[in-house]
Amino acid sequence: MASEKVLAYLDKHRQNHVEQLCDFLRIPSISSQSDHNEDTKRAAAFVADELKALDLQVEVIDMGGHPLVYAQTEIRPERKTLLFYGHYDVQPVDPLELWDNPPFDPIIKDGIIYARGSSDDKGQVYTHIKALEAYVREGVELPVNVKFIIEGEEEAGGESIYKFTEENPAKLACDAVVVSDTTLYNETTPGICYSLKGLAYMEITVKGPAMDLHSGSYGGTVQNPGNALAKIISHLMDDEGRCKVPGFYDDVLELDQEERDGFAELGYTDEILCDETGAPAAFGEAGFTTLERMWARPTCDVNGITCGYGGEGAKTVLPAIGKAKVSMRLVPNQAPEKIAEAFAAYVKEIAPAGVEVTVTNHHNAAPVLVHRKSDMMQAGMAALEQGFGAKPVFIREGGSIPIVGTFQDCLKSPVLLLGYGLNTDNIHSPNEKFHLDNFWRGIRTSAILMVEAAK
């Protein structure tokens, strides 16, 4: 348990921390939109100023994109070292009309703060800064060395953090990397994530005639790219939810019985899924439970289709081009590059004659698996239980955090995925939110983690 002085400070300053978080959330640091470049710089400066005020050595680093903020306490070799990672950039806010309140004007209702970035990831990364603040302000000696690396390109797929990590493993050297960009299991049960899915993000382009044609004059005379694209998409999955790309499942790491039993004990049902998503029924790969499919089975999903005329009313055209974006979420032991190559070859093989087909690989991310029984993982579990007052469970995550794989490869350190948000926080959507109880408990957990890690 952390010092009573530290925990008392956190209790006393809860409201101050919320007000300061609101200041952070008011900065519209949308990294993917160039007209917000000055805002991303302001957000980086906000983080840097906070850490400087806690007497850390701080560097704002330009790697050619949005700034990285690096900071560290005095490094004493006899102590363990924790590296806290997070991002200050946020997703775009569109569609703006679906927000109940302006996305960068934080509002609190019923103990929940609503604003873009509240859960992903400003609110979560801020928990670590405020935990450190309690030690510094109360003059309590830190039980560990602390480093921060906070980036501004996570939501835009930028390369700065990857390049910096690959070039500076000694600077970022640590006994564990702490990442809070995931979620609790549910409203009452904390969870520690030990696996993330990887990603191969593809785009299929089908070209036919040189321009859109009149469907009456030319229909039935040339291959329709829309029809061809539909045929390709219809052959990606079979009726039992399995991807038909050859070799897709060859390297999949199967769940062990302990994992399957642990998932079953969580009691996640198809009814819960339908309630969360609004879907009329569950669907997926046969032979697996919904939670197993969500967390531990690879998927292949069409993310968007563009073809022909989609506006109001009718326009009788035979489109010249059709496009589909497809994401494949991958599980441990699957190689994104290998899957992407197999996907591209398969799509070209099943494409009908009369069209030109190209397949573009936009983005890859390796899947991540963290050893569940490591000392640092046990420290994380102990901190969560004390911070949230409930026994945590091991969970997986269907999403991807590509930098985690880079941390593992370059730093050779375990990664603790300590998330304090909820799956229902509307991240990347209108009305993003963060429960203040989870914000405060997250700060408490981070403060306790420093003690547990020192053991």
N, C-alpha and C positions, 0 to 999 in steps of 0.2 A: 504494500500500500504506500502511496506517496505521502509525503509529510503532511501532517494535519494543517500546518500553516499554508501549504500550497493549496490544499483542497478548500480551506476556509476562504482563501483569496478568490478562488474561482466562484464559490457560492456568492460572495459579496459583490462581485463585479459582473454578474450575469447580464444585467441590463446594459452596462457599459459595452460589453462585448457585442451585444446585439446591435447597438447604435453604431459601433465601429464597422460591423459587418455591413450594415446598410450603406455606409459611406463607400465601401468597397463595391457593393452591388450597383451603385448609381453610375459607375463608370461603364459605358457601353463598349466593352473591349471585344468586339466581334472580329476575330482574327481573319476570317475569310473574305471580309469586305474592305477594300483599300481605303474607302472614305472614313474608316474607323482606325486607321493606322496611328493617329495621334492619341486616340483613346487607349489603344493597347500599350503605348508608351506610358500613359498616365497610370494604367493599372500596374505595370512593372515598377514604376516609381513608388506607387502606394505600398507595394510589397517590400521594396528595398528600404523605404523609410521606416516601416514597422520593424524590420529586422535590425536596422541601424540603431533604433531607439532602445533595443535590447542588448546593445554593446557587442553585436556580432560583427565579424569582418565580412563586409558585403561587396560584391562585384556585380555590376550590370554589364552583361556580356553580349556583344553584337556578333552573331554568327552569320549575318546576311539576311536574317528574317526578323521576326519580332524578338525583343530582347529576352535573354535568360537572366534570371536572378539567382546568383549563387551566394550562400552565406555559411559561416561556420563559427562555432565557439572556439575557444582555445582548445587545441587538440592535445590531450594528455595520453600518452601511450598505454598507461595502465588501465584505461577505461575502454569499455565497449563503445562503438560508434554507430549511431543511427543516422541514416540519410533519409530525409523526408522529401518526397516528390509530390508535385501537384501542378495544376495549370491555372493561370489567371484569365485566360481567354474564354470566350463563350460562343455558343451557337447563334446564328441569325434568329430573328424573332418572328419571321413570317410564319403563318398569316397573322398580321398585327390585329385584324378585326376580331380574332377569336380570344384575345386577352381580355380579362375582366378589368384589369388595371394596366397602366403603362408598364412595360416590362422592366424598365430601369428606374422605376419609382417604387421602391419596396414598400409593401403594405403587410401588416400583421393582422391576421384574423384567426381567432380561436387557437392561439398558440402555434400558428404556422406562418412562416414568412414566404411571401410570393414575390418572385423576381427572377429574371433570367440570370443563371449562374448560381442561384441560391444553393442548389444541391450539386450541380455539375459545373465547376468544381470549387467555386470560391468559398462556399460555406464549409466544405469539408477540409480544404487545405488550411483555412483560417483556424481550425481547431488546434492544429499543431503549433501555430504561432502563439495563440493565447495560452496554451499549456506551458510553453517556454516562458511566456511573460510572467506567469505566477511564480516560477522559481526565481527569476531575476528580480522582480519587484519585492519579494519577501526575503531576498538574500539567502535563499536556501541553495546549498551546493548541488550542482547538477550531478546525478549519478552516472551519466554517460556523456560522451562527446556528441554534439549535434551538428548536422550539416543539412542545408536546404538546397534543392535545385528546383526552381519554379519556372515553368516555361509559358510561352504565349502563342504556341502554334498547334496545340493538341487537337483543336477542333478544325484545323485547316490542313492537317496532314503535313505540316512543315518538317524540315530536316534538321533544324538547329540542334535539338536535344540529342538526336542520334549521333550527329557529327561530334558534338562536344563530349558525349560519353565515350565514344570510340577513341577520341584523342586524349582524354584526360582520366583514365582509370585510376591513376594514383591519387588525383585530387578528390575523386568521388569515392575512394576506398572506404569501406564500411563493413560492419558485422551484419547489418540487415538494412534493406531498403523498405521504407514504409510508404505505401501508396493508399490513399483514401479517395478512391474514385469508383468504388463499387457500392454495394448496398448491404443492409442487414437482411436476415432471412425474411422477417415480417415485422409487424408493429410491436410485437412482444418478445421476439427472439433474436438476439444478436447472432451474427454469423461471420466466420472468417473464410474468405474465398481461397481455394487452393488450386484452381484451374481456370484458365481463360481460353476461349476458343480463338483460333487463328482466322485468317480471312484471305480469300482470293476474290477480288472484285473485278468483274469482267464486263465488257460491253460488246454486244453483237451488232454489227451493221450489215444490213442486207440492201444492196443496190440493184435496181432494175433499169427501167428506161431513163433517158437523160433528163426528163422532166415529168411532172404530173401529167397524166393523160386523161382524156374524156373516157369515162368508164363505159359509155355506150358505143363510142366509135372504135375503141381499142380493146374493150373487155373481151377476154377469151382468146386474145391473139398473142399476148406476151405474159410472162410470169409476173404475177402480182407480188411485190415485196412484202405486203402485209400478210397475204396468205402464206408465203414462204416462211416468214418470221413466226407465224402462228404454228406452222408445222414443226419448226425447229423447237419451239418452246414446249410443244405438246410431247416431245420425245425426251425431254430432260429428266422427267420423273415417271415412275410407273404408278399403278393404281394403289399400291401399298405404301407409297411415300418414300420409296428408295430411289436415289439418284442413279441414272442409267449410264453415266460416264464410265467407260471401262477403267478398272483399277481404282475407282473412287474409294472403296473400303479396304483396300489391300493392307494399308499400314495403320489402320485405326487401333488405338490402344483400348482394349475392352475394359469395362468396369469390373473390378473384383467384387467378390460377394459381400465384403464388409461395406463397400461403397453403396452397393444396391440396397443392402439392408438399412444403411443410414438414410438413404433417400426415402425409402418406404416409411421409416419411422416419422418422417416430417409430416406425413398426412396430407400432402398436396394432392388435390383431386381435380378431375376434369371440370367439376362444377366451379371450383375456385378459379380455374383458368378462364372459363367462360364469363364469370363475373368480373374478372380483371380486364378482359379484353373486349367484351361485348360480342364475341364470336358466338354463333349459334351452336357450335359443337367443336370438340377437339379433333385434330387430325394430325397424323404423322407416321413415321416409320413403324411398320408393324413389328410386334414382338417386344416393344419397350414401353415403359410408362411415360406419361407426359413429362415428368421431371427428368427422367433419364434422357429423353429426346432433347429437352430444353438445355440441359447442362453438358451432356456427354456423348451426343451423337452428331455427326456432321450433317449439314443441311445444304440445300440448293434452292434459292428463292429468286424469282423475278422481282426486282425492285421498281421497275418502271418501263413503260413501253411508249415510244413515240412513232407515229405513223399516220400519214394522210391527214384528213380533215377531222378535227374533233370539236369544232366550234358549234354554236347554236344553229339549229336548222340543218338543211341538207346541202351537200356539195358533192356532186357525183364525179369523183376522181379515182383514178387508178394511181396510187402513190408511187413516186420515184424511189423512195427510200424508207426503210423501217429500221428502228433501233430498239434494243432492249438491254437494260442493265441488270446484271445477275450477280448476286453475292453468294459465295459458298463459305459458310462458317465451318472451320476445321477443328479437329480435336487432336490431342497429343499423339505424336508420331507421324501425323500427316504433314507433308512438305508442301507449302503453298505453291512454289514454283512448279513442282511436279504435277500437282492437281491442275494448275492453270494451263499447262501444256496439254494435258490429257483432255481438258474441257475444250480447248481451241480445236484440237484435232477431231474430236467427236462432232462438234458443231459443223465443221466443214464436211465431214463424212455424211451427215444426215441431211444436209441442205439440198433442196430440190434443184434441178437443172434450171437454167435460164436467169440466174441471179449471181451477182458477185457478193461473196461473204467475207468479211474481215472480223477478227476477234481481237479486242484490245484488252490487255491486262493493266488495269489502272492502279491497283494497289494490292500488296501482299502484307500479311502479318503472321508470324509464327505462333502456333498455340503454346500455351504455358502450363506447366504442371509443377507445383511446389510440394516438396516433401512434407507430409502432414505431421510427422513425429519429430521434427527438428527442435532443438532447444528454443530457437527464436519463435517458432510457431507456437510452442507451448507458452512462451512469454506473452504472445499476442492473445492467446485464448484466456490466460489468467487476467490480463488487463481488461479485456472485454467483459468478463464476468463481474469484475469489481466495478467497472465503470457503468455498466448498464443494469447491474443487479439481477442478472439472469444468466443461466448457463448457455454459452454459445454453441452453435453447431457448425460443422464443416459444410460448406456449400461450394458449388461451381457457378460459373457465370457464362451465359451464352454469348456475351459481347467480347470485344477485343480491346486490349490496351497494348498496342505494339511496343511501346518503350520498355515494357516489363521484360520481354524477351531479350532486348538489348542489354538491360541491366544484368540479367542473369549471365549472358555470354561474356560481357566485358568486365564486370565487377566480381563475378564468381561468388556472389553473396545471396543468401535467401531473400525472397521478397515477401513482405507481409501485406496482404491485401485487406486492410482494415477499413471497410466502408461503413459510413454512418447514415447514408440515405436510404430511401425505400424505392422499390420498383414502381410505386405509384406516384413518384415525385414529378412526373411529367417532364423529365429531362428531354431536351431537344424539341419540346412541344410548347404550345401556349400554356400559360398559368403554371410554369415551373414553380416548385415549392420545396421547402425544407422545414421539417418539424423542429421547433426550437428545443424541445426536450432532447432530441437526438443531437442537436448542435451542442448543447451543454454537456450531455453525457459523452459525446465525442471528445470534447476538450478534457474532461476528467479522465477518459480512457487513455488519451495521449500522455497525460501527466503521469499516470500509473505505469504505462508501458515503459517509460524511462527507468523506473525502479525495477520492473520485472526483467527487462533486458540486461540490466547490470548484474543480475544474478547468474 
